[in-house]
């Protein structure tokens, strides 16, 4: 096809005109940053250049002034309009400033116009929102640094052998408690605790300063198999991490003035170890909250309903194709509230035990950011209640009866693990309030 065959009759808002020549800038918007005393600059890409077609147009004929008036009327109308560009085709544009209209005595029956347009684009307001998960990750990282700094106070240099052995035995008992508590929850953490328990006699006594002990603790908590699981697994892990701190087995031991110096030294060093175990568990529990999946996807039936306006009803007995859903296993309202309350209690208890100001402030920051993140998640999660069907009915009927929306069938089936959507048993079902 020749290039002339691809040209289109030019018009704006349906008013035709002739084209003498046209041009339009293209490319990228950039900003070059140049710094004093530096030979290399940095060029920042700011996005695509806005398309601004410039057209040298004219109207010709005995009625050229009538054509001019109609075109001027179209150009003066507010808002975007449709431009049929001779080479780019249909464009949604706005008039870009003043339009020069000219006539000359040497060009009778002709009016020239310098048309300036700019692409209309789309009106999109910026959305403001706090990145609560990222903020919580940052707080957990700051807490980890404070835990490491606080454990720098640990040291058994110059202490008698029986004091050092007592501290090692206390630390070994703490790790044994962790291993036993996590055995039925996550075998990975339980095994890692057993391995670390065997290394305590090397990590803590001199000449070691114990600096690698906190790193080993963090590696122990992160060796869990459930940390990459679904929402239910993560919920279980968070609850048990919090329970480590709340339990009395790792509670700090009182250092009394009536105790001998050797007993005081042993208790003080053992308290540093137990504090490191508790606070690292809390840090991992808070960090695990950021990995909880969010409810951001919809099911196939819901997306079909949004597109057509009618619910798409499917049933395994009517089709051989597997049911496709885009649903994600997300924590329920009750689970999020339970996580929030449990972690708040555990952090408050640890803050009451903290003897270091930096550690106290880091724990308070984690608590604040944790509540902000869970609050944001609760705003995106439907509150649920228990409802019991009066008789065995299809999930489709229950959805239409309870929610006046047959498309909610998949929500009832998926949320309650119903074996067959055609026969929902007479038992309590967890369903959204609305």
N, C-alpha and C positions, 0 to 999 in steps of 0.2 A: 504494500500500500504506500503510495507516494505521500510526502509530508503535507501536500495541499489537501489531500483527501481526508486528513485527520483534523483539519481546522474546523471549529464550530462557530456558528453565528453568535456574535457577542451580544450580551444584554445584561441589564441590571434591573432587578425587580420586574422583569418582563418587558422592559423598554429597550428596544434594540438600538445599536449604534455600530459604526464602522471603526476599525482599528488600523491605525497607521503603524505604530510600533508599540512594544511592551517590554517591560523588564521587571525583575524581582530579585532582591538579595536572598541568598541562601547561605547556609553554613552553621557555625556554632558560636555561641556567645562565650567569650573567655575573659578572664581578668589575670593579667600578668603582675605578679608580686615581685618587686625588686627591692633588695635589702642593702643597706650600706655595708661596705667592706666585705661583700660577698660577690664572687664572680658568677655564680649560677643563680638564675631567677627561677621562680615557680609559677607556672601557668595553670590557673584553675578553670576547669570546664563548668560553665553555668547553664548549659542546656542548649537546645536548638534555637536558632534565630527565628523570630516571629516572621511569618510569611507576609510580605507587604508588596503586592503587585501594583505596579505603576503602568498606566495605559495612556498613550496618546491617542485619543478618540476623536471622531468627527461625525457629524450628521450632515447629509447633503440632499438637496432636492428643492423644489419650489416651496415645499412646506417645511424648510429646514428650521424656521423659528418655532413652529408647532412641535417638531420633534425635540428641539432644544428645551422647550418649556416642560414637556413631559419627562424628559430625562432629569432636568433640574428638580422637578417635583419628587421624582423617585430618590434622588440624591439627598434631598432635605428631610426625608422621613427618618424618624429616630429608630435606633436599634439596628440589629444586623439584618442583612438581606441576601438574596441569592444572586451571585454573579456567575454568568456563563462566560468563562474565560476562553478566548479562542484556542489556546494551546493546553491549558491545565484542566479545562472542563468546569464542572459545577463546583463553586466554592461558597462557603458561608462567611461573609465579610461585613465589615463596617466601613463607612466612609472615614478616611483618615485626614481630617482637617479641611482646609479650604480647597476648593476646586476652581481652577482658573478657566474661565469661559472667554473665548476670543473670536472675533470676526475681522476680516480685512476686506478692503475694497477690491483688491486684486483677486480674491477668492469668493466670487459671488455664489450664492446658493449653498454656502458651506459655513458651518460653525464648528470650531475646534474646542475640545475640552481635555484638560490634563487631569485624568482621574487618578486619585490616590486612595487605595484600599488597604486594609489590614485584616488578617484573619480574625474572626470573632472568637474562636476558641470556646471554652466552657467555663461557667462560673462555678468555681470550687473554693469554698471557704476552708482555710486551714483548720484542722482539728487539733485541739489541745488535749493532751492527756499525759498523765505521769507514768513513766516507765517503772512501775512499782517493782516488777521482778528484777530488773537490772539494778535498781537502787538497793534491793535486799541482798543481791549478790555482792555488791560493793561493801555493804555493812558486814556481811559474813567474812569477807576477805580482811576487813579491818579488825574484826574480832580475832581472826586467826593470828594476825600479827601481834595483837595484845597478849594472846595466850602464850606465844613464843617468848615475848619479852618478859612476861611475868614468870615464866619457868626458868629464866636466866638466874633467878634468885636461888634456885635449887643448887646444892653442892654439898658433898660429903668429904671434902678435902680436910685431912687432919683429924677426922673422927675415928674413934676406936672401931676395930673390926666388928665387934658385936652390934654396934649401932648401925653400921653400914649393912650388916646382914639382916638386921631387923627391918630397915627401910626396904631392902630388896624383897624380903618375905611379905611385907605389907603390899608392895606393888604387885607381886606375883598373885597374892590373894585377890586383889582388885580385878586383875585381868582374868583370873579364873571365874570370878563372879560374872564378868561381861560375857565370857565364853559360854557359861551355863545358861545365862539369860537369853542369849541370842541363838542357842542351839536349835530350838524348835522354830525359830523365825527365819534365820538366814544362816545356812551352813558355812557360807563364805566368810562372814564376819567372825563366826565362832572359831573356825579353823585359823584365821589370821590372829585372833586373840591368843590362841594356844601357842602359835609360833612366837608371838611377841613375848608371851609369858616365859618362854625358854631363853629369850635374849635379854631379859631384864638384868640378869647378873652381869652382863657385859656393858649394857647401855648406861646404867646408873652409877656404879662405883667408880672411884678414881682409877686411872687417870682420865676417864671420860668425864666430860662436863655435863652430860645429859642433854645437850642441845638437840641431838637427833631423836630424842624420845618423843617429842611432840609430833615431828614429821612421821614417825612410825605409827603413832596413834591415828593421825589423819589418814594414813594409808590403810590402816586396819578398818576404819569405818567405811572407807570408799571401796573396799573389796567385796561389798555385798552384791549378791546376784539380783536382788529385788530392786536395786536403785535404778535399773533400766527397764523396769516392768511397767505395768499399767497403773491406773490411779489407785486401785485397791491395794496393790503391793506397796506402793509408795506411802499410802495412808498407814499401813501396818508398820512400815519402817519408821515413820515419823513418830508414831505413838511409842514404839519401843525405845527409840533414841531418847525421847523425853523421859521415859520411865527410868532410864539409867541415871539421870540426874536427880530424879525425885526419890529414888530408893535410899534407904538408910545405910546400905552396905558401903556406899562411897561417901558418906557424910564426913565432914571434917571432924577430927578429934580435938577435944579441948586441951589446950596447953596451960597447965596450972602452975602457979608459982611454987606450990608445995612439991611439985615433981622434981626429981633430980635433973641435973643439967643434961645428962645423956638421954633421959626420957624425953625432955623437952626438945632436944635436937632431933630425936627420932620422929616425934610427932609432927614437928614443923616440916621436915622433909617429906614425910608421908602425906601431909596435907597438900603440899605442892603437887605431888603425883596425882592424888585424888581430884584436885581442882582441874588439872590438865585433862584427865579422863572425862570429867563431867562437862566441862566447857567445850571440848572438842566434839562431844556427842551432841550438845545443843547447837553448835555451829553447823554440823552436818544435817541436823533435823531442820533447821531454818533454811538451809540451802536446798534441801529436798523439796521444800514447798515451792520453790521457783521452777522446779521441773514438773510439777503437776500439770497435766494437759488441760487446756481451756476449751470451753464449748464454743467453737467457731465454725463448725460445719453443720450442714443440714442433710437430711436423708433424701434419697432419690424421689420419694413421693412428695416431699415438701418442695423440692426444687421444681418438680413437674407442676405442682399446684400453683407456685408462684408464676410460672410461665404461662399456664393456660387458664388459671382461675378456677379450675375444677380439680378435686382430689383424684389422684391416680390410685386405684384400688388393685392390689395384687394379692395372690394367694398361691402357696406352694402347690396346691392341688390343680391349679389352672395353668401352670407354666412349668416347663422343664428347666428354664434358666434359673440359676441361683439368684437369690435375692441380693441386690446390691444396695448397700447403705454406706453413707459417708459419715456415719456417727462415730464418735470417739468416746472411749471409756473415760469419763470425766468424774471427778469427785462430786458427791451430792452436797446439798446444802447442809445437811446434818453432819457430814464428815468434815466439811470446812469449818463449821462452828466448833466441832469437837477438837480439831487440830489447833484452832486459835486458842481455845480455853486451856488446853493441856500445855501448850508451849508458853502461854502467858504465866501460868502457875509455876512451870519449871524455871523460866527466866527470872521471875520475881524471887523465887527461892534462892537462885544462884546469886542474884544481886545482893541479897541480904548476907550471903556468905563472903562476898568479895571483899578483900582487904586492900586491893590495889585500885586507885582512882581511875586509871585509864581503862582497866578491865571493866569496872562498874559502868563507865560511860559508854564503852563499846557494847556491853550487854543491853543497856537502855536504848541505844540506837537501833540495834537489831530488833528489839521488841517493837519500837515505833514503826520501823519499816515493814516488819512482819504483819502488823495489824493493818497497815495501809494496803499491802498486797492482797491479803485475804479479803479485805473490804471490797477491793476492786473485783476480785473473783466472785464474791457473793452477789454483786450487782449484775453479774452475767449468768448467774445460776438460778434456776427456778426452785422455789421452795416447794417441798413435797409433803404430802400427807398419805396416810394409809386409807384405802377404800376397799371394801369387800363387795364383789358382785353378789346379787341376790340369787343367781343361778348360773349354771355353766352356759356361757354365751361366747360368740366370736368376738375377738378383739375389735373388729370393725364396728360391731354394734355398741360395745362399751365406749369406744371413742366418740361415736356419734351421739350417744346418750349423755356422757359425762361432759364432753367438750364442745358438742355441736360441730364436730370437725372429724370426718372419717379418716383424714390423713394422719391423725394422731395414733392410729393403730400401731404403727411401727414403734412409737415411743413406749407404749404400754408393753409390747412384746419384748423389746430390747432391754428396758429398764428392769423387768422382773423375770427375765430368762424363761419366758413361757415356752413350753415344749412345742405346742401346736397353736397357731393363732386362731384356729377355728374353734378351739375348745379351751377357753380360759377357766381354770378351776375356781371354785368358791373358796378363796383364801385371801388374806390381806395382800393388797397390791400397793406398791409405792408409786404414786402418780403426782404430777405437778398440781399445785393448788388451783391454777387457772387453766 
